[in-house]
Amino acid sequence: MTNRNETLFAEAKKYIPGGVNSPVRAFGSVGGVPRFIRSAKGACVWDEDDRCYIDYIGSWGPAIVGHAHPEVVKAVAKAAESGLSFGAPTAGEIEIAQEIIKLVPSVEQVRLVSSGTEAMMSAIRLARGFTGRDLIIKFEGCYHGHSDSLLVKAGSGMLTFGTPNSGGVPADFTRHTMVLPYNDCQSLQNAFKQHGDKIACVIVEPFAGNMNLVRPTPEFMQLLRTITAHYGTVLIFDEVMTGFRVALGGAQSLHNITPDLTTMGKVIGGGMPLAAFGGRADIMAKISPLGDVYQAGTLSGNPVAVAAGLKTLELIQKEGFYETLSQRTFELTQGWQKLAEKHGIQMLADSVGGMFGIYFGLHTLPVNYQDMQKVDNDFFKRFFHAMLDAGISLAPSPFEAGFVSAAHDEEYIQTTLERTDRVLQDLAK
């Protein structure tokens, strides 16, 4: 029988670099052939060989209410009937801005864009324009999109500036970016002691998700707020992943910290290309057409994407939504950890809201990128492919968080755990 996934991958590589339009889809970290998805519904996806998988990728986070939720699809269809794009203001843009501002108190004004990368790039430019400073701080292992100044690896010391970790990025573009260890209060204090009056912004994932799920310590989060406020530096929470994923008010509501700017994406588009950045009104007043910080986008506030986002934001506000989502995610991760113990496999798991991480080979939960470098990649590869063969779709990398949706009911969770039991039993032999 012909494997259509293999056929399509071979064909795609003729016309698309690496055969994919985003690198992690190529299965480079795990090997093998990516699954070409034909359709998705609820908690499941189907590939081109008509194989069904219980999906824990969720389009990398947006599918919080499940794939192709009928109310979201209906809202999209209705919006599409009136036109796909206008390049002009719409009432829907006001509605979704009002909804975001209502749900995220730190956001006083918001600008819609089309991707998380665009949101982060714009927020950094805005922070620099507002402060009149050039330097930015990011943390090792945190990903904030593929704009030039953010594709940076750490220097040789904790207070050296980063160097490009991508071809095509001039060193001059990254010489204003400092890369510090996540959860390291001392290095953050040292950086501000040496460069505080030159730092425009600090960018942080308030729960890291791009080196797998890594929790920040309360001390680290509090220091971020106090030290940036002291030096007049803009604190930017990158909630592209965590926004409306870990809690209705985002990660900032769980930490009880008010950032100056917030970037959002994924969930706010309900699966469509939509993102946003917003925050304090005095900072947002610097963005064009009010201020001199330029930002624009032909498809910003696309009416079809806005319709999907508005309906998704409505659905996640139903009573008990996050309590149920968090409980199901917790049951899944704790179930996995108990199964690993049962079969003598060293694995830890963690979750927050509808977001989770699993870590093979670690004896304590990771707190930074260096910890994540110690995970057992070889075992993860075997586990990933065995789970895929068992009809469970996980992120094809040990450095990516996973996601549970409202469509993952008790039956799906139990089915996943039953299949995992068999997988781990075989891998333990």
NORWO-V407030 format. One record per residue. N is the residue number from 1. RES is the residue in one letter. PHI is phi in whole degrees, 0 to 359 (* if undefined). OMEGA is omega in whole degrees, -180 to 180 (999 if undefined). Layout:
n=N res=RES phi=PHI omega=OMEGA
n=N res=RES phi=PHI omega=OMEGA
//
This chain:
n=1 res=M phi=* omega=-179
n=2 res=T phi=290 omega=174
n=3 res=N phi=270 omega=-176
n=4 res=R phi=295 omega=177
n=5 res=N phi=300 omega=179
n=6 res=E phi=296 omega=-180
n=7 res=T phi=298 omega=-179
n=8 res=L phi=293 omega=180
n=9 res=F phi=296 omega=177
n=10 res=A phi=298 omega=180
n=11 res=E phi=291 omega=-179
n=12 res=A phi=300 omega=-177
n=13 res=K phi=294 omega=176
n=14 res=K phi=286 omega=-170
n=15 res=Y phi=240 omega=-177
n=16 res=I phi=236 omega=-178
n=17 res=P phi=306 omega=-179
n=18 res=G phi=73 omega=179
n=19 res=G phi=82 omega=-177
n=20 res=V phi=222 omega=179
n=21 res=N phi=253 omega=169
n=22 res=S phi=204 omega=-165
n=23 res=P phi=304 omega=-174
n=24 res=V phi=296 omega=-180
n=25 res=R phi=293 omega=-176
n=26 res=A phi=282 omega=-178
n=27 res=F phi=64 omega=-178
n=28 res=G phi=298 omega=-178
n=29 res=S phi=280 omega=-173
n=30 res=V phi=240 omega=-177
n=31 res=G phi=77 omega=179
n=32 res=G phi=93 omega=-174
n=33 res=V phi=252 omega=178
n=34 res=P phi=295 omega=176
n=35 res=R phi=274 omega=175
n=36 res=F phi=274 omega=-173
n=37 res=I phi=274 omega=180
n=38 res=R phi=266 omega=-178
n=39 res=S phi=200 omega=179
n=40 res=A phi=211 omega=179
n=41 res=K phi=205 omega=178
n=42 res=G phi=63 omega=-178
n=43 res=A phi=266 omega=-171
n=44 res=C phi=236 omega=170
n=45 res=V phi=232 omega=178
n=46 res=W phi=237 omega=179
n=47 res=D phi=269 omega=-175
n=48 res=E phi=288 omega=173
n=49 res=D phi=264 omega=178
n=50 res=D phi=63 omega=177
n=51 res=R phi=268 omega=-178
n=52 res=C phi=264 omega=178
n=53 res=Y phi=231 omega=167
n=54 res=I phi=285 omega=-166
n=55 res=D phi=259 omega=176
n=56 res=Y phi=243 omega=172
n=57 res=I phi=260 omega=175
n=58 res=G phi=59 omega=-176
n=59 res=S phi=58 omega=-179
n=60 res=W phi=66 omega=170
n=61 res=G phi=123 omega=-174
n=62 res=P phi=296 omega=-171
n=63 res=A phi=281 omega=-175
n=64 res=I phi=289 omega=178
n=65 res=V phi=264 omega=-177
n=66 res=G phi=100 omega=179
n=67 res=H phi=291 omega=173
n=68 res=A phi=50 omega=177
n=69 res=H phi=302 omega=-173
n=70 res=P phi=303 omega=180
n=71 res=E phi=288 omega=177
n=72 res=V phi=291 omega=179
n=73 res=V phi=299 omega=179
n=74 res=K phi=297 omega=179
n=75 res=A phi=296 omega=179
n=76 res=V phi=295 omega=-179
n=77 res=A phi=298 omega=-180
n=78 res=K phi=296 omega=179
n=79 res=A phi=295 omega=-178
n=80 res=A phi=295 omega=179
n=81 res=E phi=297 omega=-179
n=82 res=S phi=269 omega=180
n=83 res=G phi=130 omega=-175
n=84 res=L phi=272 omega=-178
n=85 res=S phi=195 omega=-177
n=86 res=F phi=240 omega=-173
n=87 res=G phi=65 omega=-179
n=88 res=A phi=215 omega=-179
n=89 res=P phi=297 omega=175
n=90 res=T phi=226 omega=178
n=91 res=A phi=297 omega=-180
n=92 res=G phi=299 omega=178
n=93 res=E phi=298 omega=178
n=94 res=I phi=293 omega=-178
n=95 res=E phi=299 omega=-177
n=96 res=I phi=287 omega=175
n=97 res=A phi=297 omega=178
n=98 res=Q phi=299 omega=-178
n=99 res=E phi=293 omega=179
n=100 res=I phi=297 omega=-179
n=101 res=I phi=296 omega=178
n=102 res=K phi=295 omega=-173
n=103 res=L phi=274 omega=-178
n=104 res=V phi=239 omega=-172
n=105 res=P phi=302 omega=180
n=106 res=S phi=290 omega=-177
n=107 res=V phi=267 omega=178
n=108 res=E phi=265 omega=173
n=109 res=Q phi=218 omega=-174
n=110 res=V phi=218 omega=176
n=111 res=R phi=240 omega=179
n=112 res=L phi=275 omega=175
n=113 res=V phi=223 omega=-173
n=114 res=S phi=250 omega=-179
n=115 res=S phi=207 omega=177
n=116 res=G phi=297 omega=177
n=117 res=T phi=302 omega=-180
n=118 res=E phi=296 omega=179
n=119 res=A phi=297 omega=-179
n=120 res=M phi=293 omega=179
n=121 res=M phi=303 omega=-179
n=122 res=S phi=290 omega=-180
n=123 res=A phi=296 omega=178
n=124 res=I phi=294 omega=178
n=125 res=R phi=300 omega=180
n=126 res=L phi=295 omega=179
n=127 res=A phi=299 omega=178
n=128 res=R phi=294 omega=179
n=129 res=G phi=294 omega=-178
n=130 res=F phi=288 omega=-176
n=131 res=T phi=270 omega=-174
n=132 res=G phi=72 omega=-180
n=133 res=R phi=244 omega=-176
n=134 res=D phi=250 omega=-171
n=135 res=L phi=289 omega=173
n=136 res=I phi=229 omega=176
n=137 res=I phi=242 omega=170
n=138 res=K phi=232 omega=-176
n=139 res=F phi=241 omega=-177
n=140 res=E phi=301 omega=180
n=141 res=G phi=95 omega=177
n=142 res=C phi=270 omega=180
n=143 res=Y phi=249 omega=-177
n=144 res=H phi=232 omega=-179
n=145 res=G phi=100 omega=-171
n=146 res=H phi=254 omega=174
n=147 res=S phi=288 omega=-169
n=148 res=D phi=304 omega=-174
n=149 res=S phi=288 omega=-178
n=150 res=L phi=254 omega=177
n=151 res=L phi=273 omega=-169
n=152 res=V phi=229 omega=171
n=153 res=K phi=254 omega=-176
n=154 res=A phi=295 omega=174
n=155 res=G phi=284 omega=-175
n=156 res=S phi=283 omega=178
n=157 res=G phi=225 omega=-174
n=158 res=M phi=292 omega=-179
n=159 res=L phi=245 omega=175
n=160 res=T phi=266 omega=180
n=161 res=F phi=278 omega=-174
n=162 res=G phi=287 omega=174
n=163 res=T phi=238 omega=-177
n=164 res=P phi=300 omega=173
n=165 res=N phi=246 omega=175
n=166 res=S phi=219 omega=171
n=167 res=G phi=298 omega=177
n=168 res=G phi=85 omega=178
n=169 res=V phi=251 omega=179
n=170 res=P phi=298 omega=179
n=171 res=A phi=301 omega=179
n=172 res=D phi=298 omega=-179
n=173 res=F phi=287 omega=-176
n=174 res=T phi=251 omega=-177
n=175 res=R phi=288 omega=176
n=176 res=H phi=259 omega=-179
n=177 res=T phi=247 omega=174
n=178 res=M phi=260 omega=179
n=179 res=V phi=244 omega=-178
n=180 res=L phi=245 omega=178
n=181 res=P phi=291 omega=176
n=182 res=Y phi=296 omega=178
n=183 res=N phi=69 omega=-179
n=184 res=D phi=256 omega=-177
n=185 res=C phi=294 omega=-177
n=186 res=Q phi=296 omega=-180
n=187 res=S phi=294 omega=178
n=188 res=L phi=293 omega=178
n=189 res=Q phi=296 omega=179
n=190 res=N phi=296 omega=-180
n=191 res=A phi=298 omega=-180
n=192 res=F phi=287 omega=178
n=193 res=K phi=298 omega=-177
n=194 res=Q phi=271 omega=-171
n=195 res=H phi=231 omega=-169
n=196 res=G phi=310 omega=-176
n=197 res=D phi=281 omega=179
n=198 res=K phi=247 omega=-174
n=199 res=I phi=270 omega=-179
n=200 res=A phi=285 omega=-175
n=201 res=C phi=204 omega=169
n=202 res=V phi=243 omega=-178
n=203 res=I phi=247 omega=-178
n=204 res=V phi=213 omega=166
n=205 res=E phi=277 omega=-176
n=206 res=P phi=291 omega=156
n=207 res=F phi=223 omega=-179
n=208 res=A phi=295 omega=179
n=209 res=G phi=226 omega=-176
n=210 res=N phi=259 omega=164
n=211 res=M phi=236 omega=-165
n=212 res=N phi=81 omega=-179
n=213 res=L phi=290 omega=177
n=214 res=V phi=229 omega=-179
n=215 res=R phi=278 omega=170
n=216 res=P phi=279 omega=175
n=217 res=T phi=280 omega=177
n=218 res=P phi=302 omega=-180
n=219 res=E phi=295 omega=180
n=220 res=F phi=295 omega=-179
n=221 res=M phi=295 omega=-180
n=222 res=Q phi=293 omega=178
n=223 res=L phi=297 omega=178
n=224 res=L phi=306 omega=-177
n=225 res=R phi=289 omega=-175
n=226 res=T phi=289 omega=-175
n=227 res=I phi=285 omega=177
n=228 res=T phi=291 omega=178
n=229 res=A phi=296 omega=-179
n=230 res=H phi=297 omega=-176
n=231 res=Y phi=265 omega=-179
n=232 res=G phi=69 omega=179
n=233 res=T phi=266 omega=-179
n=234 res=V phi=281 omega=177
n=235 res=L phi=265 omega=-179
n=236 res=I phi=249 omega=172
n=237 res=F phi=268 omega=174
n=238 res=D phi=275 omega=179
n=239 res=E phi=251 omega=175
n=240 res=V phi=303 omega=180
n=241 res=M phi=270 omega=-172
n=242 res=T phi=276 omega=-177
n=243 res=G phi=300 omega=-178
n=244 res=F phi=63 omega=178
n=245 res=R phi=260 omega=-178
n=246 res=V phi=264 omega=179
n=247 res=A phi=191 omega=-178
n=248 res=L phi=298 omega=178
n=249 res=G phi=266 omega=-179
n=250 res=G phi=79 omega=-180
n=251 res=A phi=297 omega=-178
n=252 res=Q phi=297 omega=178
n=253 res=S phi=288 omega=178
n=254 res=L phi=286 omega=179
n=255 res=H phi=276 omega=-176
n=256 res=N phi=57 omega=179
n=257 res=I phi=234 omega=-180
n=258 res=T phi=256 omega=176
n=259 res=P phi=285 omega=177
n=260 res=D phi=277 omega=176
n=261 res=L phi=227 omega=177
n=262 res=T phi=226 omega=171
n=263 res=T phi=253 omega=-178
n=264 res=M phi=224 omega=178
n=265 res=G phi=190 omega=175
n=266 res=K phi=51 omega=-175
n=267 res=V phi=300 omega=-175
n=268 res=I phi=292 omega=176
n=269 res=G phi=260 omega=178
n=270 res=G phi=58 omega=-178
n=271 res=G phi=106 omega=176
n=272 res=M phi=261 omega=-179
n=273 res=P phi=289 omega=179
n=274 res=L phi=208 omega=176
n=275 res=A phi=212 omega=-177
n=276 res=A phi=199 omega=167
n=277 res=F phi=224 omega=-177
n=278 res=G phi=195 omega=-180
n=279 res=G phi=167 omega=-178
n=280 res=R phi=303 omega=-177
n=281 res=A phi=297 omega=-179
n=282 res=D phi=292 omega=176
n=283 res=I phi=285 omega=-179
n=284 res=M phi=297 omega=179
n=285 res=A phi=293 omega=179
n=286 res=K phi=277 omega=-177
n=287 res=I phi=278 omega=178
n=288 res=S phi=295 omega=11
n=289 res=P phi=272 omega=-180
n=290 res=L phi=283 omega=-175
n=291 res=G phi=243 omega=-174
n=292 res=D phi=260 omega=177
n=293 res=V phi=269 omega=-172
n=294 res=Y phi=275 omega=174
n=295 res=Q phi=203 omega=-179
n=296 res=A phi=205 omega=177
n=297 res=G phi=191 omega=-178
n=298 res=T phi=302 omega=-176
n=299 res=L phi=261 omega=179
n=300 res=S phi=300 omega=-179
n=301 res=G phi=70 omega=180
n=302 res=N phi=309 omega=-172
n=303 res=P phi=298 omega=179
n=304 res=V phi=288 omega=178
n=305 res=A phi=296 omega=179
n=306 res=V phi=298 omega=179
n=307 res=A phi=298 omega=177
n=308 res=A phi=296 omega=-180
n=309 res=G phi=294 omega=180
n=310 res=L phi=299 omega=-180
n=311 res=K phi=293 omega=178
n=312 res=T phi=296 omega=178
n=313 res=L phi=297 omega=176
n=314 res=E phi=293 omega=-176
n=315 res=L phi=294 omega=-176
n=316 res=I phi=284 omega=178
n=317 res=Q phi=268 omega=177
n=318 res=K phi=294 omega=-176
n=319 res=E phi=303 omega=177
n=320 res=G phi=82 omega=-176
n=321 res=F phi=303 omega=-174
n=322 res=Y phi=285 omega=176
n=323 res=E phi=299 omega=180
n=324 res=T phi=292 omega=-180
n=325 res=L phi=300 omega=-179
n=326 res=S phi=296 omega=-180
n=327 res=Q phi=295 omega=179
n=328 res=R phi=296 omega=180
n=329 res=T phi=295 omega=178
n=330 res=F phi=297 omega=179
n=331 res=E phi=301 omega=180
n=332 res=L phi=295 omega=-175
n=333 res=T phi=291 omega=178
n=334 res=Q phi=291 omega=176
n=335 res=G phi=297 omega=177
n=336 res=W phi=300 omega=-177
n=337 res=Q phi=296 omega=178
n=338 res=K phi=294 omega=178
n=339 res=L phi=294 omega=178
n=340 res=A phi=297 omega=178
n=341 res=E phi=298 omega=180
n=342 res=K phi=302 omega=-176
n=343 res=H phi=261 omega=176
n=344 res=G phi=71 omega=-180
n=345 res=I phi=251 omega=-179
n=346 res=Q phi=281 omega=179
n=347 res=M phi=214 omega=173
n=348 res=L phi=244 omega=179
n=349 res=A phi=215 omega=179
n=350 res=D phi=212 omega=179
n=351 res=S phi=207 omega=171
n=352 res=V phi=213 omega=-175
n=353 res=G phi=57 omega=179
n=354 res=G phi=260 omega=-176
n=355 res=M phi=236 omega=-178
n=356 res=F phi=217 omega=175
n=357 res=G phi=221 omega=172
n=358 res=I phi=233 omega=-171
n=359 res=Y phi=221 omega=178
n=360 res=F phi=271 omega=174
n=361 res=G phi=90 omega=179
n=362 res=L phi=265 omega=179
n=363 res=H phi=257 omega=173
n=364 res=T phi=225 omega=180
n=365 res=L phi=297 omega=-178
n=366 res=P phi=291 omega=177
n=367 res=V phi=241 omega=180
n=368 res=N phi=200 omega=-178
n=369 res=Y phi=295 omega=179
n=370 res=Q phi=298 omega=176
n=371 res=D phi=298 omega=-178
n=372 res=M phi=293 omega=177
n=373 res=Q phi=289 omega=-178
n=374 res=K phi=264 omega=-179
n=375 res=V phi=292 omega=-179
n=376 res=D phi=274 omega=-177
n=377 res=N phi=295 omega=-178
n=378 res=D phi=297 omega=179
n=379 res=F phi=293 omega=179
n=380 res=F phi=301 omega=179
n=381 res=K phi=301 omega=180
n=382 res=R phi=296 omega=179
n=383 res=F phi=297 omega=-178
n=384 res=F phi=302 omega=-177
n=385 res=H phi=289 omega=177
n=386 res=A phi=294 omega=178
n=387 res=M phi=293 omega=178
n=388 res=L phi=299 omega=177
n=389 res=D phi=296 omega=179
n=390 res=A phi=273 omega=178
n=391 res=G phi=86 omega=177
n=392 res=I phi=239 omega=-178
n=393 res=S phi=260 omega=176
n=394 res=L phi=247 omega=177
n=395 res=A phi=301 omega=-176
n=396 res=P phi=280 omega=178
n=397 res=S phi=195 omega=177
n=398 res=P phi=285 omega=-177
n=399 res=F phi=248 omega=178
n=400 res=E phi=235 omega=175
n=401 res=A phi=288 omega=176
n=402 res=G phi=246 omega=-173
n=403 res=F phi=220 omega=175
n=404 res=V phi=250 omega=179
n=405 res=S phi=245 omega=177
n=406 res=A phi=296 omega=179
n=407 res=A phi=281 omega=177
n=408 res=H phi=280 omega=-179
n=409 res=D phi=279 omega=-177
n=410 res=E phi=302 omega=-179
n=411 res=E phi=295 omega=179
n=412 res=Y phi=295 omega=179
n=413 res=I phi=297 omega=-179
n=414 res=Q phi=294 omega=177
n=415 res=T phi=298 omega=178
n=416 res=T phi=299 omega=-179
n=417 res=L phi=292 omega=177
n=418 res=E phi=297 omega=179
n=419 res=R phi=292 omega=179
n=420 res=T phi=297 omega=179
n=421 res=D phi=303 omega=-180
n=422 res=R phi=293 omega=180
n=423 res=V phi=297 omega=-178
n=424 res=L phi=291 omega=176
n=425 res=Q phi=299 omega=179
n=426 res=D phi=292 omega=-178
n=427 res=L phi=290 omega=-179
n=428 res=A phi=282 omega=-177
n=429 res=K phi=291 omega=999
//
